[in-house]
């Protein structure tokens, strides 16, 4: 069999495993229906308040958001329980009575790792928009069901009920897979916790652009201007320096031009992310990515800016 024939055979095998396009459409429609289901809103609000009320400092929340890492911490942490639970499922397929201890150890490891993964997920979830929070809530429920199955599976294995432990383990793997699908939709379809300012560099026209007269810029207040077609936030200091950042917050695209200027920083009005005006560095808040910064120059009473 030639290499191309092998590729065609693999593609045919994949077609038999992957869902039919019509079924894919029904799955997506069901998830999108969840996005708009306002019946989920009452518990959302109470749970969001509960997460915000946790006795955590701003530094603690930044740590859990992944501020130090440069991207959300939650996706990295979920790899451990997913990996251990999937490995346990594979080991359960291997015959032999002596092998049931290894899956039990993997399941227990996954349960331990699920705790910090869940905590970081809830901290991120509390700063999302309503449609994202609705899907995120169902995502969390699916994972909670998975954890309950795995706890029961571990208990059954420790009592010597191997077959029951395996069945409960596969039930847990099914539930966590559903949670993974919802998490993928949340991240890639709804763009939660991604850098919403990442495309600024490719969408901004090169060269210097006029922002108008310096005298028209109020001192110490954020105003909205445009560099070409790109909205920016402009702040003029009392000493005459002018700072320009991309207006769309990297966290959830909030309008920084409507934010508050405090201690040389701008605070996003939506979720409180704080960015330094001089270099765009995210110094606090749920944002894990810095804000694109623009160079400025002044000549004959006019201000110009270009992407740094």
Order of alpha helices (4+ residues) and beta strands (2+ residues): alpha-alpha-alpha-alpha-alpha-alpha-alpha-alpha-alpha-beta-beta-beta-beta-beta-beta-beta-beta-beta-beta
